[in-house]
């Protein structure tokens, strides 16, 4: 191939890549609801609606009571005052339950075509074939597809949609034993909302000593307009076991508010290890009010890897309760806030046993008037002697319109500990831009490269295909004309 042809081919490939990068329809595509294909509960939040939801889901009596008591708490509790305002969220306009009129399937070919097309476009079946031990795919309020590789099931690993686990004779008692005990409806208003309106989600149990060599994944797609998604994820990693779990989220954009108020409860038993990776790519009309918490026992460890993109407002602070001697927790996260976004994110580490260790490393990027708030809390109890905690947060503002705030909190009740905190806020260096442009790189691409490098500590912790997705999202945000 001569140089001229090679140049034309390379230019064509570059143009195609740029078109794919700036086309947000990759995530914003959607299918219209019809009464024939979807069941949608009336909008609002009342005892009558929750009872109807409970009846639709064929809840046992104890769960119906749990929902109604959670609703009572929701009505009594106040909206948290520390985060960005959520005045644009009116629960009277939110449908708490929308489901496709199809049963969950373990065979991809049995999933309805429009739903199948959605997940095909998002790459879920391909990801399953290439690198995942099991996949659950939720569409609006319920899972529509769930599958686990046979060799994984043979090891005794249980990976079920939450509904099936909750109602099974074998696993139902365990689900009931752990359900909303780590995150309780009393914790805050949105936990109470979740307790009342939860539907869908995943249950995972990894037996003692079992190490999974490939990740499990759940993917949540909220397609419906003016709706809420309230999935519940419960993972129990038994003594000496090891698991990597990946959570993906996306939604198309509407001119009406949508709500996500899921809960994630993680129980990491003695000597076990869990890595929980998340790429959240909600649409920018989404209020993301999610709650995540892990209980980490003696000699066990939890790793959180988090990429937060999209959503109009986010409240997201994964918490690790280190309750066993030598327990460890690590949180690595990146947040990208663009025009019209207020993302309030961070992490919480609670040291309740001797010689526990925690590390928080976060990167936040704000652009086009976006607001990025980093909020962390480290608590070291009297009994947590010999513990270590380190917090590092870095913020990158790409223009003078954007905002970045760092709001750390520490409560230390013992002198026998080692605690450190550092924070940096800065802008892209003009010298770095000039250097890259002198090498023939456009200014736009130079800025994207620098931002991708800034977020590299997170992307390098993700499996390859998810790291690629995160870097693509960064390029999309950098190129978008918002």
C-alpha positions as a printed NumPy array, in Angstrom:
array([[  0.   ,   0.   ,   0.   ],
       [  1.517,   3.377,  -1.005],
       [  1.831,   6.247,   1.455],
       [ -1.026,   8.232,  -0.105],
       [ -3.482,   5.332,   0.235],
       [ -2.269,   4.594,   3.751],
       [ -2.817,   8.237,   4.706],
       [ -6.366,   8.212,   3.279],
       [ -7.204,   4.985,   5.111],
       [ -5.811,   6.303,   8.387],
       [ -7.731,   9.573,   7.977],
       [-10.959,   7.669,   7.267],
       [-10.469,   5.537,  10.39 ],
       [ -9.824,   8.649,  12.477],
       [-12.954,  10.344,  11.152],
       [-15.04 ,   7.259,  11.881],
       [-13.68 ,   7.083,  15.403],
       [-14.524,  10.737,  15.994],
       [-18.078,  10.218,  14.715],
       [-18.579,   7.292,  17.091],
       [-17.075,   9.234,  19.956],
       [-19.314,  12.285,  19.69 ],
       [-22.518,  10.377,  18.925],
       [-24.244,  10.03 ,  22.293],
       [-27.028,   8.061,  20.628],
       [-24.916,   5.028,  21.506],
       [-26.362,   5.415,  24.997],
       [-29.364,   7.691,  24.307],
       [-31.255,   5.312,  21.994],
       [-34.542,   4.098,  23.439],
       [-37.695,   2.179,  22.639],
       [-41.139,   3.599,  23.248],
       [-43.358,   1.912,  25.827],
       [-46.693,   0.401,  24.858],
       [-49.428,  -0.949,  27.11 ],
       [-49.208,  -4.172,  25.159],
       [-45.531,  -4.754,  26.01 ],
       [-45.062,  -2.986,  29.37 ],
       [-46.789,  -2.853,  32.73 ],
       [-46.447,   0.547,  34.438],
       [-47.734,   1.349,  37.91 ],
       [-49.311,   4.777,  38.378],
       [-46.934,   7.596,  39.284],
       [-46.563,   8.704,  42.896],
       [-45.742,   7.201,  46.264],
       [-48.571,   6.175,  48.564],
       [-49.515,   3.175,  50.712],
       [-51.969,   2.113,  48.015],
       [-49.29 ,   2.175,  45.313],
       [-46.8  ,   0.248,  47.481],
       [-49.463,  -2.351,  48.303],
       [-50.21 ,  -2.685,  44.594],
       [-46.494,  -3.115,  43.857],
       [-46.24 ,  -5.745,  46.593],
       [-49.244,  -7.565,  45.162],
       [-47.766,  -7.418,  41.653],
       [-44.587,  -9.022,  42.966],
       [-46.476, -11.609,  45.053],
       [-44.581, -10.655,  48.211],
       [-44.98 , -12.711,  51.385],
       [-46.734, -10.944,  54.264],
       [-43.506,  -9.974,  56.065],
       [-42.151,  -8.19 ,  52.969],
       [-45.415,  -6.323,  52.442],
       [-45.182,  -5.08 ,  56.047],
       [-41.522,  -4.19 ,  55.568],
       [-42.387,  -2.072,  52.541],
       [-45.184,  -0.212,  54.303],
       [-43.062,   0.497,  57.418],
       [-40.282,   1.775,  55.147],
       [-42.78 ,   4.083,  53.479],
       [-43.802,   5.447,  56.895],
       [-40.148,   6.183,  57.633],
       [-39.71 ,   7.821,  54.225],
       [-42.578,  10.196,  54.96 ],
       [-41.073,  11.131,  58.349],
       [-37.43 ,  11.581,  57.332],
       [-36.111,  14.83 ,  55.874],
       [-34.17 ,  15.225,  52.662],
       [-30.415,  15.399,  53.471],
       [-29.232,  18.999,  53.546],
       [-25.554,  18.52 ,  52.82 ],
       [-25.676,  17.72 ,  49.081],
       [-26.819,  19.512,  45.917],
       [-30.487,  20.48 ,  45.746],
       [-32.971,  17.955,  44.36 ],
       [-35.937,  20.31 ,  43.987],
       [-36.453,  19.062,  40.435],
       [-37.308,  15.573,  41.705],
       [-41.017,  15.201,  42.444],
       [-42.019,  11.721,  43.584],
       [-45.59 ,  12.426,  42.456],
       [-44.265,  12.267,  38.875],
       [-42.181,   9.089,  39.3  ],
       [-43.495,   5.623,  38.481],
       [-41.835,   3.296,  40.996],
       [-42.437,   0.122,  38.983],
       [-42.235,  -0.472,  35.225],
       [-41.588,  -3.881,  33.76 ],
       [-41.65 ,  -5.46 ,  30.34 ],
       [-44.391,  -8.076,  29.958],
       [-41.946, -10.919,  29.613],
       [-40.523, -13.521,  31.952],
       [-36.847, -13.613,  32.804],
       [-34.923, -15.991,  30.573],
       [-31.67 , -17.913,  30.802],
       [-31.532, -18.103,  27.008],
       [-30.603, -14.995,  25.081],
       [-32.736, -15.969,  22.078],
       [-35.883, -15.929,  24.254],
       [-35.519, -12.263,  25.269],
       [-37.886,  -9.904,  23.353],
       [-36.206,  -8.404,  20.31 ],
       [-36.298,  -4.702,  21.278],
       [-34.838,  -5.466,  24.707],
       [-32.288,  -7.785,  23.158],
       [-31.305,  -5.057,  20.688],
       [-30.733,  -2.668,  23.593],
       [-28.281,  -4.941,  25.363],
       [-26.647,  -6.009,  22.087],
       [-25.885,  -2.339,  21.38 ],
       [-24.414,  -1.996,  24.862],
       [-22.195,  -5.026,  24.252],
       [-23.552,  -7.232,  27.049],
       [-23.804, -10.591,  25.204],
       [-20.385, -10.061,  23.639],
       [-18.868,  -9.207,  27.035],
       [-20.481, -12.335,  28.469],
       [-18.962, -14.549,  25.803],
       [-15.513, -13.034,  26.145],
       [-14.762, -12.424,  29.781],
       [-17.594, -12.975,  32.25 ],
       [-18.512, -15.937,  34.443],
       [-22.129, -14.811,  34.697],
       [-24.426, -11.98 ,  33.613],
       [-27.657, -10.468,  34.852],
       [-29.419,  -7.859,  32.713],
       [-32.141,  -5.674,  34.213],
       [-34.506,  -3.603,  32.059],
       [-36.431,  -0.995,  34.035],
       [-37.688,  -2.704,  37.237],
       [-36.998,  -6.395,  36.576],
       [-34.304,  -8.684,  35.23 ],
       [-35.022,  -9.991,  31.751],
       [-31.957, -12.204,  31.32 ],
       [-29.726, -14.14 ,  33.67 ],
       [-27.092, -16.755,  32.975],
       [-24.169, -18.366,  34.809],
       [-21.441, -20.48 ,  33.255],
       [-21.811, -24.158,  34.118],
       [-18.3  , -24.52 ,  35.562],
       [-18.991, -21.602,  37.938],
       [-22.195, -23.2  ,  39.192],
       [-20.31 , -26.478,  39.738],
       [-18.061, -24.68 ,  42.24 ],
       [-21.141, -23.941,  44.318],
       [-21.297, -20.249,  43.385],
       [-24.848, -18.93 ,  43.54 ],
       [-25.683, -16.045,  41.223],
       [-29.401, -15.407,  40.972],
       [-31.685, -12.542,  40.205],
       [-32.766, -11.146,  43.575],
       [-36.399, -12.098,  43.024],
       [-35.61 , -15.794,  42.492],
       [-33.212, -15.908,  45.441],
       [-35.689, -14.138,  47.698],
       [-38.458, -16.633,  46.892],
       [-36.397, -19.861,  46.746],
       [-36.649, -22.463,  49.504],
       [-32.883, -22.978,  49.509],
       [-31.638, -19.385,  49.506],
       [-34.665, -17.428,  50.703],
       [-33.774, -17.793,  54.418],
       [-30.258, -16.424,  53.789],
       [-31.629, -13.501,  51.784],
       [-34.123, -12.704,  54.538],
       [-31.352, -12.947,  57.162],
       [-29.166, -10.33 ,  55.423],
       [-31.625,  -8.144,  53.491],
       [-31.4  ,  -4.462,  54.544],
       [-29.508,  -5.22 ,  57.74 ],
       [-26.339,  -3.392,  56.669],
       [-28.285,  -0.563,  55.038],
       [-31.498,  -0.079,  57.   ],
       [-34.563,   2.03 ,  56.129],
       [-33.721,   4.185,  59.183],
       [-30.377,   5.265,  57.71 ],
       [-31.715,   8.095,  55.551],
       [-34.712,   9.096,  53.441],
       [-33.582,   7.367,  50.24 ],
       [-32.769,   4.101,  52.036],
       [-36.332,   4.186,  53.357],
       [-37.594,   4.855,  49.818],
       [-35.632,   1.846,  48.609],
       [-37.077,  -0.345,  51.358],
       [-40.567,   0.578,  50.193],
       [-40.115,   0.405,  46.413],
       [-37.244,  -2.046,  45.736],
       [-37.502,  -4.405,  42.771],
       [-34.985,  -6.421,  40.769],
       [-31.297,  -6.77 ,  41.514],
       [-28.847,  -9.602,  42.133],
       [-27.92 , -12.121,  44.806],
       [-24.447, -13.688,  44.925],
       [-23.036, -16.239,  47.333],
       [-19.458, -17.488,  46.947],
       [-18.717, -20.555,  49.133],
       [-15.719, -20.855,  51.438],
       [-12.368, -20.983,  49.667],
       [-13.736, -20.557,  46.134],
       [-11.786, -18.171,  43.887],
       [-13.53 , -17.066,  40.693],
       [-11.081, -16.407,  37.873],
       [-13.613, -14.349,  35.842],
       [-15.962, -11.573,  36.992],
       [-19.715, -11.671,  37.444],
       [-21.686,  -8.721,  36.073],
       [-25.049,  -7.046,  36.477],
       [-26.162,  -4.389,  34.012],
       [-29.03 ,  -2.   ,  34.747],
       [-30.843,  -0.175,  31.96 ],
       [-33.592,   2.317,  32.793],
       [-35.488,   2.823,  29.534],
       [-38.79 ,   4.246,  30.835],
       [-39.506,   7.976,  31.016],
       [-40.387,   9.47 ,  34.401],
       [-39.61 ,   6.252,  36.249],
       [-37.479,   5.037,  39.126],
       [-35.146,   2.05 ,  39.394],
       [-34.669,   0.48 ,  42.843],
       [-32.627,  -2.683,  42.364],
       [-31.146,  -4.467,  45.389],
       [-27.729,  -6.136,  45.223],
       [-26.737,  -8.554,  47.996],
       [-23.334, -10.262,  47.828],
       [-21.893, -12.646,  50.424],
       [-18.29 , -13.753,  49.935],
       [-17.639, -16.526,  52.442],
       [-14.398, -17.205,  54.331],
       [-11.268, -17.288,  52.181],
       [-13.211, -16.791,  48.928],
       [-12.474, -14.302,  46.143],
       [-14.831, -12.468,  43.743],
       [-14.778,  -9.63 ,  41.23 ],
       [-18.234,  -8.19 ,  40.585],
       [-18.923,  -5.556,  37.91 ],
       [-21.916,  -3.234,  37.85 ],
       [-22.854,  -1.234,  34.76 ],
       [-25.642,   1.353,  34.429],
       [-27.034,   3.488,  31.621],
       [-30.221,   5.249,  30.503],
       [-31.441,   7.338,  27.565],
       [-32.041,  11.051,  28.014],
       [-35.551,  12.464,  28.53 ],
       [-36.914,  15.925,  29.296],
       [-38.372,  14.591,  32.557],
       [-36.703,  13.546,  35.799],
       [-35.774,   9.901,  36.322],
       [-34.644,   8.407,  39.63 ],
       [-32.179,   5.729,  40.645],
       [-32.217,   4.719,  44.329],
       [-30.668,   1.269,  44.495],
       [-28.931,  -0.41 ,  47.427],
       [-25.782,  -2.534,  47.49 ],
       [-25.018,  -4.658,  50.566],
       [-21.693,  -6.506,  50.582],
       [-20.632,  -9.024,  53.248],
       [-16.957,  -9.999,  53.07 ],
       [-16.237, -12.824,  55.494],
       [-12.996, -13.721,  57.311],
       [ -9.987, -13.793,  54.971],
       [-12.117, -13.179,  51.86 ],
       [-11.607, -10.622,  49.097],
       [-14.133,  -8.718,  46.977],
       [-13.551,  -6.23 ,  44.2  ],
       [-16.651,  -4.236,  43.262],
       [-16.283,  -2.245,  40.026],
       [-18.852,   0.227,  38.733],
       [-19.219,   2.292,  35.574],
       [-22.261,   4.553,  35.921],
       [-23.337,   6.32 ,  32.74 ],
       [-26.769,   7.645,  33.602],
       [-28.505,  10.211,  31.403],
       [-28.358,  13.824,  32.503],
       [-31.966,  13.928,  33.634],
       [-31.248,  11.273,  36.278],
       [-31.207,  11.779,  40.045],
       [-28.765,   9.127,  41.242],
       [-29.359,   8.633,  44.981],
       [-27.658,   5.285,  45.461],
       [-26.449,   3.669,  48.72 ],
       [-23.588,   1.157,  48.935],
       [-22.025,  -0.44 ,  52.015],
       [-19.643,  -3.296,  52.823],
       [-19.065,  -5.204,  56.085],
       [-15.475,  -6.479,  56.165],
       [-14.454,  -9.131,  58.691],
       [-11.079, -10.225,  60.104],
       [ -8.269, -10.347,  57.532],
       [-10.702,  -9.654,  54.691],
       [-10.527,  -6.909,  52.075],
       [-12.829,  -4.876,  49.836],
       [-11.789,  -2.889,  46.767],
       [-14.154,  -0.345,  45.255],
       [-13.418,   0.861,  41.709],
       [-15.871,   3.531,  40.599],
       [-16.41 ,   5.641,  37.486],
       [-19.276,   8.152,  37.75 ],
       [-20.496,   9.809,  34.537],
       [-23.839,  11.297,  33.661],
       [-26.82 ,  12.055,  35.958],
       [-28.101,  15.508,  36.816],
       [-27.463,  15.073,  40.541],
       [-25.589,  12.268,  42.311],
       [-25.296,  11.361,  45.971],
       [-22.894,   8.425,  46.141],
       [-20.583,   7.554,  49.074],
       [-19.71 ,   3.824,  49.291],
       [-19.036,   2.88 ,  52.911],
       [-16.693,   0.196,  54.27 ],
       [-17.21 ,  -0.991,  57.847],
       [-13.982,  -2.657,  58.98 ],
       [-15.23 ,  -4.815,  61.852],
       [-12.509,  -7.509,  62.001],
       [ -8.853,  -7.309,  63.006],
       [ -6.627,  -6.597,  60.006],
       [ -9.522,  -5.811,  57.67 ],
       [ -8.681,  -3.635,  54.668],
       [-10.622,  -1.352,  52.341],
       [ -9.586,   0.598,  49.262],
       [-11.654,   3.031,  47.202],
       [-10.503,   4.315,  43.806],
       [-12.89 ,   6.579,  41.93 ],
       [-13.209,   9.126,  39.149],
       [-16.078,  11.578,  38.582],
       [-16.739,  13.707,  35.494],
       [-19.201,  16.606,  35.914],
       [-20.276,  18.514,  32.809],
       [-22.801,  21.24 ,  32.075],
       [-25.902,  21.011,  34.277],
       [-24.438,  18.362,  36.573],
       [-23.856,  18.424,  40.332],
       [-22.071,  15.246,  41.365],
       [-21.566,  14.817,  45.1  ],
       [-19.446,  11.703,  45.553],
       [-16.783,  10.213,  47.785],
       [-16.33 ,   7.38 ,  50.263],
       [-16.642,   6.547,  53.945],
       [-14.29 ,   4.346,  55.962],
       [-15.281,   3.123,  59.425],
       [-12.5  ,   1.483,  61.486],
       [-13.965,  -0.617,  64.297],
       [-11.168,  -3.151,  64.936],
       [ -7.385,  -3.129,  65.553],
       [ -4.835,  -2.925,  62.731],
       [ -7.362,  -2.076,  60.046],
       [ -6.325,  -0.199,  56.914],
       [ -8.164,   2.079,  54.501],
       [ -7.108,   4.003,  51.398],
       [ -9.214,   6.508,  49.436],
       [ -7.943,   7.79 ,  46.081],
       [-10.285,   9.948,  44.024],
       [-10.087,  12.053,  40.878],
       [-12.762,  14.548,  39.887],
       [-13.076,  16.465,  36.627],
       [-15.414,  19.392,  36.023],
       [-16.18 ,  21.094,  32.72 ],
       [-18.71 ,  23.485,  31.19 ],
       [-20.011,  24.777,  34.508],
       [-20.282,  21.315,  36.07 ],
       [-20.051,  21.008,  39.847],
       [-17.956,  18.283,  41.43 ],
       [-18.073,  17.787,  45.198],
       [-15.754,  15.325,  46.892],
       [-17.128,  14.286,  50.293],
       [-15.366,  11.727,  52.499],
       [-15.524,  10.536,  56.09 ],
       [-13.004,   8.528,  58.084],
       [-13.988,   7.242,  61.519],
       [-11.452,   5.483,  63.764],
       [-12.982,   4.092,  66.934],
       [-11.31 ,   3.634,  70.335],
       [-10.905,  -0.085,  69.674],
       [ -9.167,   0.461,  66.295],
       [ -5.631,   0.744,  67.685],
       [ -2.805,   0.402,  65.175],
       [ -5.042,   1.363,  62.274],
       [ -3.972,   3.3  ,  59.187],
       [ -6.02 ,   5.56 ,  56.931],
       [ -4.983,   7.591,  53.899],
       [ -7.091,   9.968,  51.81 ],
       [ -5.964,  11.528,  48.526],
       [ -8.292,  13.579,  46.324],
       [ -7.354,  15.49 ,  43.201],
       [ -9.623,  17.784,  41.215],
       [ -9.148,  19.055,  37.683],
       [-11.172,  22.063,  36.489],
       [-11.188,  22.544,  32.727],
       [-12.598,  26.092,  32.641],
       [-13.402,  29.089,  34.826],
       [-17.159,  28.278,  34.896],
       [-16.799,  24.967,  36.704],
       [-16.632,  24.266,  40.412],
       [-14.797,  21.724,  42.526],
       [-15.125,  21.394,  46.319],
       [-13.357,  19.046,  48.722],
       [-15.232,  18.359,  51.972],
       [-13.376,  15.797,  54.12 ],
       [-14.354,  14.763,  57.635],
       [-12.334,  12.766,  60.17 ],
       [-13.265,  11.55 ,  63.634],
       [-10.403,   9.856,  65.448],
       [-10.921,   8.415,  68.942],
       [ -7.513,   6.821,  69.532],
       [ -3.957,   8.191,  69.504],
       [ -2.572,   4.86 ,  68.306],
       [ -3.194,   5.281,  64.58 ],
       [ -1.678,   6.739,  61.422],
       [ -3.928,   9.044,  59.381],
       [ -3.097,  11.211,  56.377],
       [ -5.039,  13.442,  54.001],
       [ -4.04 ,  15.415,  50.921],
       [ -6.075,  17.372,  48.384],
       [ -5.141,  19.169,  45.166],
       [ -7.202,  21.316,  42.822],
       [ -5.754,  22.502,  39.527],
       [ -6.16 ,  23.17 ,  35.823],
       [ -4.629,  21.703,  32.69 ],
       [ -1.161,  23.098,  32.146],
       [ -0.836,  25.321,  29.072],
       [  2.742,  24.069,  28.732],
       [  1.505,  20.47 ,  28.48 ],
       [ -1.055,  21.478,  25.822],
       [  1.603,  23.37 ,  23.888],
       [  4.009,  20.419,  24.025],
       [  1.436,  17.96 ,  22.657],
       [  0.334,  20.367,  19.937],
       [  3.971,  20.781,  18.903],
       [  3.908,  17.037,  18.224],
       [  1.096,  17.399,  15.708],
       [ -1.817,  16.706,  18.069],
       [ -4.879,  18.943,  17.944],
       [ -5.713,  21.042,  21.008],
       [ -8.965,  19.123,  21.533],
       [ -7.241,  15.751,  21.414],
       [ -4.42 ,  17.012,  23.638],
       [ -6.909,  17.981,  26.333],
       [ -8.634,  14.6  ,  26.055],
       [ -5.313,  12.807,  26.393],
       [ -4.394,  14.761,  29.517],
       [ -7.782,  14.111,  31.129],
       [ -7.583,  10.39 ,  30.274],
       [ -4.135,  10.286,  31.847],
       [ -5.489,  12.027,  34.934],
       [ -8.178,   9.31 ,  35.242],
       [ -5.735,   6.476,  34.533],
       [ -5.511,   5.234,  38.173],
       [ -9.149,   4.173,  37.842],
       [ -9.177,   2.847,  34.276],
       [ -6.115,   0.663,  34.874],
       [ -7.969,  -1.127,  37.684],
       [-10.827,  -2.146,  35.368],
       [-10.949,  -5.115,  32.981],
       [ -9.811,  -4.057,  29.512],
       [-13.233,  -3.688,  27.871],
       [-14.54 ,  -1.547,  30.758],
       [-11.411,   0.603,  30.77 ],
       [-12.014,   1.226,  27.06 ],
       [-15.628,   2.186,  27.793],
       [-14.555,   4.614,  30.509],
       [-11.973,   6.263,  28.263],
       [-14.588,   6.546,  25.508],
       [-16.935,   8.257,  27.963],
       [-14.208,  10.741,  28.854],
       [-13.676,  11.52 ,  25.167],
       [-17.417,  11.91 ,  24.693],
       [-17.6  ,  14.396,  27.546],
       [-14.581,  16.312,  26.259],
       [-15.99 ,  16.571,  22.73 ],
       [-19.638,  17.158,  23.606],
       [-21.077,  20.551,  22.775],
       [-23.208,  20.904,  25.905]])
